[in-house]
């Protein structure tokens, strides 16, 4: 996964409260351009870090996933040279599933 730092991590952190939110609110909260946040949310969804939710199919509401939480919690490891970040997240999620 190729994330844009710090924006993608900031989006995940903003959604970490578990509430649904949309690009307009996130852009305001993060002081980022709305169009840019709008382009990042579908990318994060493709990585399985956020999920588009309703009630309406095109409402533009997103919620963080369990994988997104794991990524946000391990932000400090993303640029570590000795860490395969994707594998680290996959292992962490497997451990969580087993417990």
N, C-alpha and C positions, 0 to 999 in steps of 0.2 A: 504494500500500500504506500502510496506517495501522498503525504499530507503537506499542506501549505502551512508553514509555521509563521507566526503564532495563530493565525486566523482560525484554522480548523480546530486546534485545541481550545481556543477561546469559545468557539461555537459549542463544542462538546461540554465545556465547563458551564456555559450558560444554560444548557439543557440538563445538566446533571441533577437538578432538583426534581426531575421526573415529570415535570409539567410539559404540556404541549406548547409549542410556540411557532411563530412564523418568521419569515425573513425580515419583515418590516420591524418587528419588535426586537429581533436579535441584532439587526443592523444598528438600531437606536441604542440598545444596551451596550454594544461593543464599540460604538462610534466608528462604524465601518460603512462603506457604500452599500446601499440596499441591493443594487444589481450584482455586486460582487458576492455578497452573502447568498443571493439567489442562485448563483452559479456553483457555489461550494456545497450547498445542501444536497443536490442530487448526486454529487460525487461522493459525499459522505454516506448517502443512502446506498450507492453502488458497492461501497466497501462494507456495508452492513453495520455502520456505526450509528446511523439514525434511521428512523422509519417514518414514512409519510402516513399520517393518520387522518381520520375524518373529523367530524361526521360526514361532510361532503367530500367526494373523491378528489375534487380540485381545490380543497380549502387551503392548501399550502401549509398545513400544520405538520410539524415534525416532533418526534419524541426520540430520546436517546435509547439505544439498545444496550443489552448487557455487554456486548463487545465494545460499544462506544464508551461505556463506563470504564471498562478495563483499559482502553487506550488512554482515556483522560487521566486515570489514576497512575498510569505509567509514563506520563509525558516526559519525564526526565531521562528515560531510557531511549527515546526516539532517535537522538543523534549520537548515541554512544557507539563508538566504532567496534567494540567487542560484543555487541548485542545484535542478534537477528530479531528485529522488533516484531515482525509478523509471527515468527515462530514463538517468541516470548508470549505474545498475546494468545496465540492458539493454545499453548501449554497451560497458561493461566486459566483460560476458559474450560479446558478439559479437567483441570484440578477442581474447579468450582462445580462442574457437573458431577464429579465423582463424590463430592462431599454432601 
